[in-house]
């Protein structure tokens, strides 16, 4: 299952991690966010132990969202070594996520 990322645990779970982190910025009311939710969960299972995959609810965690300039959701950041190495915005097919993960893991 995808990690629940918050303003409080983002630094520890994502920025300080030695693994690639895939961070899905989403909200309950966002249709495209709900559409990719199952894809994010599948990726979390498939890459368990190899890549950290988590979700940030933008309504509940405004600090992290502001820090990364998230203005459109869903926004998926690929973070490695504390740095954003790639980004996807909007609903995407699973293959696009896999391609980015494989390129950076």
ZASEDO-426556 format. One record per residue: residue in three letters; x, y, z of N, C-alpha, C in turn; chain. Coordinates in Angstrom, 2 decimals. Last residue first. Example, Ala and Ser with C-alpha at 12.3 -4.5 7.8 and 13.67 -1.06 7.14 Angstrom:
# residues 2
paro rest=ser	n.px=12.85	n.py=-2.25	n.pz=7.08	ca.px=13.67	ca.py=-1.06	ca.pz=7.14	c.px=12.90	c.py=0.03	c.pz=7.87	kette=A .
paro rest=ala	n.px=13.19	n.py=-5.69	n.pz=7.80	ca.px=12.30	ca.py=-4.50	ca.pz=7.80	c.px=13.20	c.py=-3.30	c.pz=7.80	kette=A .
# end
This chain:
# residues 105
paro rest=unk	n.px=15.46	n.py=4.61	n.pz=-10.83	ca.px=15.62	ca.py=3.83	ca.pz=-9.58	c.px=17.03	c.py=3.35	c.pz=-9.30	kette=A .
paro rest=unk	n.px=15.00	n.py=6.05	n.pz=-13.20	ca.px=15.62	ca.py=6.73	ca.pz=-12.06	c.px=15.93	c.py=5.86	c.pz=-10.85	kette=A .
paro rest=unk	n.px=13.80	n.py=4.51	n.pz=-15.17	ca.px=14.88	ca.py=5.44	ca.pz=-15.57	c.px=15.65	c.py=5.99	c.pz=-14.36	kette=A .
paro rest=unk	n.px=11.77	n.py=3.22	n.pz=-13.80	ca.px=12.91	ca.py=2.42	ca.pz=-14.30	c.px=14.09	c.py=3.32	c.pz=-14.68	kette=A .
paro rest=unk	n.px=10.05	n.py=5.41	n.pz=-13.38	ca.px=10.64	ca.py=4.69	ca.pz=-12.24	c.px=11.89	c.py=3.93	c.pz=-12.70	kette=A .
paro rest=unk	n.px=9.35	n.py=6.09	n.pz=-16.01	ca.px=10.07	ca.py=7.06	ca.pz=-15.18	c.px=10.75	c.py=6.36	c.pz=-14.00	kette=A .
paro rest=unk	n.px=8.02	n.py=3.72	n.pz=-16.81	ca.px=9.16	ca.py=4.21	ca.pz=-17.58	c.px=10.00	c.py=5.17	c.pz=-16.74	kette=A .
paro rest=unk	n.px=5.92	n.py=3.59	n.pz=-14.95	ca.px=6.94	ca.py=2.54	ca.pz=-14.97	c.px=8.19	c.py=3.03	c.pz=-15.68	kette=A .
paro rest=unk	n.px=4.41	n.py=5.82	n.pz=-15.72	ca.px=5.01	ca.py=5.77	ca.pz=-14.39	c.px=6.16	c.py=4.77	c.pz=-14.37	kette=A .
paro rest=unk	n.px=3.63	n.py=5.03	n.pz=-18.29	ca.px=4.41	ca.py=6.27	ca.pz=-18.12	c.px=5.11	c.py=6.30	c.pz=-16.76	kette=A .
paro rest=unk	n.px=2.09	n.py=2.75	n.pz=-17.82	ca.px=3.37	ca.py=2.61	ca.pz=-18.53	c.px=4.24	c.py=3.85	c.pz=-18.36	kette=A .
paro rest=unk	n.px=-0.33	n.py=3.71	n.pz=-16.74	ca.px=0.67	ca.py=3.08	ca.pz=-15.87	c.px=2.05	c.py=3.00	c.pz=-16.53	kette=A .
paro rest=unk	n.px=-1.21	n.py=6.94	n.pz=-18.12	ca.px=-1.26	ca.py=5.47	ca.pz=-18.13	c.px=-0.11	c.py=4.91	c.pz=-17.27	kette=A .
paro rest=unk	n.px=-2.24	n.py=9.69	n.pz=-16.01	ca.px=-1.31	ca.py=9.09	ca.pz=-16.97	c.px=-1.54	c.py=7.57	c.pz=-16.99	kette=A .
paro rest=unk	n.px=-3.61	n.py=12.79	n.pz=-15.10	ca.px=-3.78	ca.py=11.34	ca.pz=-15.15	c.px=-2.94	c.py=10.78	c.pz=-16.28	kette=A .
paro rest=unk	n.px=-1.16	n.py=15.34	n.pz=-14.20	ca.px=-2.38	ca.py=14.83	ca.pz=-14.82	c.px=-2.43	c.py=13.32	c.pz=-14.81	kette=A .
paro rest=unk	n.px=2.32	n.py=15.36	n.pz=-14.59	ca.px=1.14	ca.py=16.10	ca.pz=-14.14	c.px=-0.07	c.py=15.58	c.pz=-14.92	kette=A .
paro rest=unk	n.px=5.41	n.py=14.16	n.pz=-13.35	ca.px=4.28	ca.py=13.95	ca.pz=-14.26	c.px=3.10	c.py=14.74	c.pz=-13.71	kette=A .
paro rest=unk	n.px=8.94	n.py=14.54	n.pz=-13.12	ca.px=7.60	ca.py=14.95	ca.pz=-12.71	c.px=6.60	c.py=14.56	c.pz=-13.79	kette=A .
paro rest=unk	n.px=12.24	n.py=14.09	n.pz=-11.65	ca.px=11.27	ca.py=14.00	ca.pz=-12.75	c.px=9.89	c.py=14.33	c.pz=-12.21	kette=A .
paro rest=unk	n.px=13.79	n.py=14.62	n.pz=-9.50	ca.px=14.49	ca.py=14.23	ca.pz=-10.72	c.px=13.56	c.py=14.13	c.pz=-11.91	kette=A .
paro rest=unk	n.px=14.12	n.py=16.60	n.pz=-6.75	ca.px=13.13	ca.py=16.17	ca.pz=-7.73	c.px=13.86	c.py=15.89	c.pz=-9.05	kette=A .
paro rest=unk	n.px=16.23	n.py=15.36	n.pz=-4.14	ca.px=16.05	ca.py=16.26	ca.pz=-5.28	c.px=14.96	c.py=15.71	c.pz=-6.22	kette=A .
paro rest=unk	n.px=16.90	n.py=13.52	n.pz=-2.23	ca.px=16.35	ca.py=14.80	ca.pz=-1.77	c.px=16.06	c.py=15.79	c.pz=-2.88	kette=A .
paro rest=unk	n.px=17.58	n.py=11.25	n.pz=-3.65	ca.px=18.64	ca.py=12.01	ca.pz=-2.98	c.px=18.18	c.py=13.39	c.pz=-2.55	kette=A .
paro rest=unk	n.px=14.82	n.py=11.73	n.pz=-5.71	ca.px=15.95	ca.py=10.85	ca.pz=-5.38	c.px=17.05	c.py=11.70	c.pz=-4.76	kette=A .
paro rest=unk	n.px=11.48	n.py=11.71	n.pz=-6.66	ca.px=12.49	ca.py=12.35	ca.pz=-5.82	c.px=13.57	c.py=11.33	c.pz=-5.48	kette=A .
paro rest=unk	n.px=9.06	n.py=12.58	n.pz=-8.76	ca.px=10.02	ca.py=11.50	ca.pz=-8.59	c.px=11.22	c.py=12.13	c.pz=-7.89	kette=A .
paro rest=unk	n.px=5.70	n.py=13.56	n.pz=-8.32	ca.px=7.12	ca.py=13.90	ca.pz=-8.31	c.px=7.94	c.py=12.65	c.pz=-8.08	kette=A .
paro rest=unk	n.px=2.75	n.py=14.12	n.pz=-9.86	ca.px=3.56	ca.py=13.05	ca.pz=-9.33	c.px=5.03	c.py=13.46	c.pz=-9.47	kette=A .
paro rest=unk	n.px=-0.33	n.py=15.58	n.pz=-9.38	ca.px=1.07	ca.py=15.85	ca.pz=-9.75	c.px=1.90	c.py=14.77	c.pz=-9.08	kette=A .
paro rest=unk	n.px=-3.72	n.py=15.62	n.pz=-10.42	ca.px=-2.62	ca.py=14.97	ca.pz=-9.73	c.px=-1.26	c.py=15.42	c.pz=-10.29	kette=A .
paro rest=unk	n.px=-3.28	n.py=19.16	n.pz=-9.84	ca.px=-3.21	ca.py=17.78	ca.pz=-9.36	c.px=-4.03	c.py=16.90	c.pz=-10.29	kette=A .
paro rest=unk	n.px=-1.37	n.py=22.11	n.pz=-9.91	ca.px=-2.30	ca.py=21.22	ca.pz=-10.61	c.px=-2.15	c.py=19.82	c.pz=-10.03	kette=A .
paro rest=unk	n.px=0.43	n.py=23.22	n.pz=-8.22	ca.px=-0.73	ca.py=24.03	ca.pz=-8.57	c.px=-1.79	c.py=23.22	c.pz=-9.31	kette=A .
paro rest=unk	n.px=3.07	n.py=22.95	n.pz=-6.13	ca.px=2.01	ca.py=22.12	ca.pz=-6.72	c.px=0.78	c.py=23.00	c.pz=-6.95	kette=A .
paro rest=unk	n.px=5.57	n.py=23.82	n.pz=-5.18	ca.px=4.83	ca.py=24.59	ca.pz=-6.17	c.px=3.75	c.py=23.80	c.pz=-6.86	kette=A .
paro rest=unk	n.px=6.79	n.py=22.58	n.pz=-3.10	ca.px=7.07	ca.py=22.05	ca.pz=-4.43	c.px=6.25	c.py=22.73	c.pz=-5.52	kette=A .
paro rest=unk	n.px=5.86	n.py=23.97	n.pz=-0.90	ca.px=7.31	ca.py=23.85	ca.pz=-1.09	c.px=7.66	c.py=23.41	c.pz=-2.50	kette=A .
paro rest=unk	n.px=3.09	n.py=23.50	n.pz=-1.06	ca.px=3.63	ca.py=24.83	ca.pz=-1.38	c.px=5.13	c.py=24.75	c.pz=-1.67	kette=A .
paro rest=unk	n.px=3.02	n.py=20.80	n.pz=-0.26	ca.px=2.47	ca.py=21.19	ca.pz=-1.57	c.px=3.03	c.py=22.55	c.pz=-2.00	kette=A .
paro rest=unk	n.px=4.04	n.py=20.98	n.pz=2.31	ca.px=4.78	ca.py=20.22	ca.pz=1.30	c.px=4.32	c.py=20.64	c.pz=-0.09	kette=A .
paro rest=unk	n.px=1.91	n.py=22.58	n.pz=3.44	ca.px=3.32	ca.py=23.00	ca.pz=3.45	c.px=4.13	c.py=22.30	c.pz=2.36	kette=A .
paro rest=unk	n.px=-0.63	n.py=21.38	n.pz=3.36	ca.px=-0.34	ca.py=22.52	ca.pz=2.48	c.px=1.14	c.py=22.89	c.pz=2.40	kette=A .
paro rest=unk	n.px=-2.10	n.py=18.78	n.pz=3.79	ca.px=-0.65	ca.py=19.01	ca.pz=3.91	c.px=-0.20	c.py=20.17	c.pz=3.01	kette=A .
paro rest=unk	n.px=-4.78	n.py=18.46	n.pz=3.24	ca.px=-4.32	ca.py=18.25	ca.pz=4.62	c.px=-2.87	c.py=18.61	c.pz=4.85	kette=A .
paro rest=unk	n.px=-4.96	n.py=18.92	n.pz=0.52	ca.px=-5.84	ca.py=19.67	ca.pz=1.42	c.px=-5.36	c.py=19.59	c.pz=2.86	kette=A .
paro rest=unk	n.px=-3.22	n.py=17.10	n.pz=-0.64	ca.px=-2.86	ca.py=18.53	ca.pz=-0.67	c.px=-3.74	c.py=19.37	c.pz=0.26	kette=A .
paro rest=unk	n.px=-1.99	n.py=14.21	n.pz=0.52	ca.px=-3.29	ca.py=14.87	ca.pz=0.36	c.px=-3.03	c.py=16.38	c.pz=0.47	kette=A .
paro rest=unk	n.px=0.42	n.py=12.38	n.pz=-1.01	ca.px=0.25	ca.py=13.57	ca.pz=-0.18	c.px=-1.12	c.py=14.16	c.pz=-0.49	kette=A .
paro rest=unk	n.px=1.58	n.py=9.04	n.pz=-1.08	ca.px=0.58	ca.py=10.02	ca.pz=-1.50	c.px=0.52	c.py=11.16	c.pz=-0.49	kette=A .
paro rest=unk	n.px=4.34	n.py=6.99	n.pz=-2.31	ca.px=3.45	ca.py=7.58	ca.pz=-1.32	c.px=2.54	c.py=8.63	c.pz=-1.90	kette=A .
paro rest=unk	n.px=6.74	n.py=4.58	n.pz=-2.55	ca.px=5.63	ca.py=5.19	ca.pz=-3.27	c.px=4.62	c.py=5.68	c.pz=-2.24	kette=A .
paro rest=unk	n.px=10.10	n.py=3.83	n.pz=-2.90	ca.px=9.07	ca.py=4.31	ca.pz=-1.97	c.px=7.97	c.py=4.99	c.pz=-2.77	kette=A .
paro rest=unk	n.px=11.36	n.py=0.85	n.pz=-4.29	ca.px=11.02	ca.py=2.26	ca.pz=-4.52	c.px=9.96	c.py=2.64	c.pz=-3.49	kette=A .
paro rest=unk	n.px=11.84	n.py=-1.64	n.pz=-3.12	ca.px=12.80	ca.py=-1.09	ca.pz=-4.08	c.px=12.63	c.py=0.41	c.pz=-4.28	kette=A .
paro rest=unk	n.px=9.81	n.py=-2.35	n.pz=-1.39	ca.px=11.18	ca.py=-2.62	ca.pz=-0.98	c.px=12.23	c.py=-2.03	c.pz=-1.90	kette=A .
paro rest=unk	n.px=7.57	n.py=-2.72	n.pz=-4.05	ca.px=7.74	ca.py=-2.78	ca.pz=-2.60	c.px=9.18	c.py=-3.16	c.pz=-2.25	kette=A .
paro rest=unk	n.px=6.74	n.py=-2.47	n.pz=-6.63	ca.px=8.08	ca.py=-1.97	ca.pz=-6.32	c.px=8.37	c.py=-1.97	c.pz=-4.82	kette=A .
paro rest=unk	n.px=4.16	n.py=-3.57	n.pz=-6.59	ca.px=5.17	ca.py=-4.10	ca.pz=-7.52	c.px=6.58	c.py=-3.69	c.pz=-7.16	kette=A .
paro rest=unk	n.px=2.80	n.py=-1.98	n.pz=-4.69	ca.px=2.97	ca.py=-3.43	ca.pz=-4.48	c.px=4.14	c.py=-3.96	c.pz=-5.32	kette=A .
paro rest=unk	n.px=2.95	n.py=0.53	n.pz=-5.87	ca.px=3.45	ca.py=0.37	ca.pz=-4.50	c.px=3.70	c.py=-1.11	c.pz=-4.20	kette=A .
paro rest=unk	n.px=1.62	n.py=0.05	n.pz=-8.28	ca.px=3.06	ca.py=0.33	ca.pz=-8.30	c.px=3.67	c.py=0.13	c.pz=-6.93	kette=A .
paro rest=unk	n.px=-0.99	n.py=-0.22	n.pz=-7.25	ca.px=-0.33	ca.py=-1.34	ca.pz=-7.96	c.px=1.17	c.py=-1.15	c.pz=-7.96	kette=A .
paro rest=unk	n.px=-1.40	n.py=2.40	n.pz=-6.25	ca.px=-1.41	ca.py=1.25	ca.pz=-5.33	c.px=-0.73	c.py=0.02	c.pz=-5.97	kette=A .
paro rest=unk	n.px=-1.35	n.py=3.84	n.pz=-8.64	ca.px=-0.35	ca.py=4.14	ca.pz=-7.60	c.px=-0.25	c.py=2.96	c.pz=-6.63	kette=A .
paro rest=unk	n.px=-3.61	n.py=2.75	n.pz=-9.84	ca.px=-2.31	ca.py=2.58	ca.pz=-10.49	c.px=-1.20	c.py=2.81	c.pz=-9.46	kette=A .
paro rest=unk	n.px=-5.69	n.py=3.63	n.pz=-8.15	ca.px=-5.38	ca.py=2.19	ca.pz=-8.24	c.px=-4.02	c.py=1.91	c.pz=-8.89	kette=A .
paro rest=unk	n.px=-5.44	n.py=6.53	n.pz=-8.66	ca.px=-5.24	ca.py=5.91	ca.pz=-7.35	c.px=-4.90	c.py=4.43	c.pz=-7.41	kette=A .
paro rest=unk	n.px=-6.18	n.py=7.64	n.pz=-11.04	ca.px=-4.84	ca.py=7.03	ca.pz=-10.98	c.px=-4.55	c.py=6.37	c.pz=-9.64	kette=A .
paro rest=unk	n.px=-8.79	n.py=8.49	n.pz=-10.40	ca.px=-8.58	ca.py=7.59	ca.pz=-11.54	c.px=-7.21	c.py=6.91	c.pz=-11.46	kette=A .
paro rest=unk	n.px=-8.44	n.py=10.32	n.pz=-8.39	ca.px=-9.08	ca.py=9.05	ca.pz=-8.04	c.px=-8.86	c.py=8.03	c.pz=-9.16	kette=A .
paro rest=unk	n.px=-7.35	n.py=12.34	n.pz=-9.96	ca.px=-6.57	ca.py=11.77	ca.pz=-8.85	c.px=-7.13	c.py=10.41	c.pz=-8.47	kette=A .
paro rest=unk	n.px=-9.45	n.py=13.02	n.pz=-11.67	ca.px=-8.26	ca.py=12.37	ca.pz=-12.24	c.px=-7.37	c.py=11.74	c.pz=-11.16	kette=A .
paro rest=unk	n.px=-11.21	n.py=14.19	n.pz=-9.57	ca.px=-11.54	ca.py=13.01	ca.pz=-10.37	c.px=-10.34	c.py=12.29	c.pz=-10.96	kette=A .
paro rest=unk	n.px=-10.75	n.py=15.37	n.pz=-6.43	ca.px=-10.12	ca.py=15.41	ca.pz=-7.76	c.px=-10.39	c.py=14.11	c.pz=-8.51	kette=A .
paro rest=unk	n.px=-11.49	n.py=15.33	n.pz=-3.79	ca.px=-12.46	ca.py=15.88	ca.pz=-4.75	c.px=-11.97	c.py=15.86	c.pz=-6.20	kette=A .
paro rest=unk	n.px=-9.24	n.py=14.39	n.pz=-2.37	ca.px=-10.47	ca.py=13.59	ca.pz=-2.44	c.px=-11.39	c.py=14.01	c.pz=-3.59	kette=A .
paro rest=unk	n.px=-6.12	n.py=14.94	n.pz=-4.09	ca.px=-7.18	ca.py=15.38	ca.pz=-3.18	c.px=-8.42	c.py=14.52	c.pz=-3.41	kette=A .
paro rest=unk	n.px=-2.47	n.py=14.66	n.pz=-4.37	ca.px=-3.85	ca.py=14.39	ca.pz=-4.75	c.px=-4.82	c.py=15.04	c.pz=-3.77	kette=A .
paro rest=unk	n.px=0.68	n.py=13.79	n.pz=-5.43	ca.px=-0.07	ca.py=14.88	ca.pz=-4.78	c.px=-1.50	c.py=14.80	c.pz=-5.30	kette=A .
paro rest=unk	n.px=2.69	n.py=11.11	n.pz=-5.04	ca.px=1.45	ca.py=11.49	ca.pz=-5.71	c.px=0.76	c.py=12.57	c.pz=-4.88	kette=A .
paro rest=unk	n.px=5.98	n.py=10.40	n.pz=-5.44	ca.px=5.05	ca.py=11.10	ca.pz=-4.56	c.px=3.87	c.py=11.62	c.pz=-5.37	kette=A .
paro rest=unk	n.px=8.35	n.py=8.04	n.pz=-5.22	ca.px=7.33	ca.py=8.50	ca.pz=-6.15	c.px=6.22	c.py=9.09	c.pz=-5.29	kette=A .
paro rest=unk	n.px=11.78	n.py=7.95	n.pz=-4.54	ca.px=10.43	ca.py=8.11	ca.pz=-4.01	c.px=9.52	c.py=8.64	c.pz=-5.11	kette=A .
paro rest=unk	n.px=14.59	n.py=5.85	n.pz=-4.56	ca.px=13.72	ca.py=6.71	ca.pz=-5.34	c.px=12.36	c.py=6.76	c.pz=-4.65	kette=A .
paro rest=unk	n.px=16.36	n.py=5.67	n.pz=-1.39	ca.px=15.65	ca.py=5.09	ca.pz=-2.54	c.px=14.93	c.py=6.17	c.pz=-3.32	kette=A .
paro rest=unk	n.px=17.27	n.py=6.84	n.pz=0.82	ca.px=18.29	ca.py=6.53	ca.pz=-0.18	c.px=17.67	c.py=5.89	c.pz=-1.42	kette=A .
paro rest=unk	n.px=15.50	n.py=9.61	n.pz=2.29	ca.px=15.54	ca.py=8.22	ca.pz=1.82	c.px=16.66	c.py=8.02	c.pz=0.79	kette=A .
paro rest=unk	n.px=15.12	n.py=12.20	n.pz=3.04	ca.px=16.24	ca.py=11.50	ca.pz=3.65	c.px=16.39	c.py=10.06	c.pz=3.17	kette=A .
paro rest=unk	n.px=12.81	n.py=12.87	n.pz=1.56	ca.px=14.06	ca.py=13.60	ca.pz=1.33	c.px=15.28	c.py=12.88	c.pz=1.89	kette=A .
paro rest=unk	n.px=10.88	n.py=10.83	n.pz=2.51	ca.px=11.22	ca.py=11.09	ca.pz=1.10	c.px=12.60	c.py=11.71	c.pz=0.95	kette=A .
paro rest=unk	n.px=10.68	n.py=10.46	n.pz=5.30	ca.px=10.29	ca.py=9.39	ca.pz=4.39	c.px=10.81	c.py=9.58	c.pz=2.96	kette=A .
paro rest=unk	n.px=11.65	n.py=12.90	n.pz=6.45	ca.px=12.18	ca.py=11.60	ca.pz=6.85	c.px=11.92	c.py=10.53	c.pz=5.80	kette=A .
paro rest=unk	n.px=10.07	n.py=14.86	n.pz=5.10	ca.px=11.55	ca.py=14.92	ca.pz=5.11	c.px=12.14	c.py=13.55	c.pz=5.41	kette=A .
paro rest=unk	n.px=7.39	n.py=14.02	n.pz=5.63	ca.px=7.91	ca.py=14.10	ca.pz=4.26	c.px=9.45	c.py=14.08	c.pz=4.23	kette=A .
paro rest=unk	n.px=6.05	n.py=14.02	n.pz=8.06	ca.px=6.98	ca.py=12.91	ca.pz=7.78	c.px=7.66	c.py=12.99	c.pz=6.42	kette=A .
paro rest=unk	n.px=4.56	n.py=16.47	n.pz=8.20	ca.px=5.40	ca.py=16.04	ca.pz=9.33	c.px=6.42	c.py=14.96	c.pz=8.94	kette=A .
paro rest=unk	n.px=3.05	n.py=16.67	n.pz=5.91	ca.px=4.03	ca.py=17.73	ca.pz=6.18	c.px=5.03	c.py=17.26	c.pz=7.22	kette=A .
paro rest=unk	n.px=2.97	n.py=13.19	n.pz=4.82	ca.px=2.41	ca.py=14.39	ca.pz=5.42	c.px=3.48	c.py=15.46	c.pz=5.54	kette=A .
paro rest=unk	n.px=1.96	n.py=10.25	n.pz=3.09	ca.px=2.99	ca.py=11.26	ca.pz=3.35	c.px=2.32	c.py=12.53	c.pz=3.85	kette=A .
paro rest=unk	n.px=1.29	n.py=7.02	n.pz=3.42	ca.px=0.62	ca.py=8.31	ca.pz=3.58	c.px=1.70	c.py=9.31	c.pz=3.98	kette=A .
paro rest=unk	n.px=2.43	n.py=4.73	n.pz=0.92	ca.px=2.63	ca.py=5.43	ca.pz=2.19	c.px=1.78	c.py=6.69	c.pz=2.25	kette=A .
paro rest=unk	n.px=0.44	n.py=2.28	n.pz=-0.70	ca.px=1.20	ca.py=3.53	ca.pz=-0.77	c.px=1.27	c.py=4.16	c.pz=0.62	kette=A .
paro rest=unk	n.px=0.83	n.py=-1.19	n.pz=0.00	ca.px=0.00	ca.py=0.00	ca.pz=0.00	c.px=0.87	c.py=1.26	c.pz=0.00	kette=A .
# end
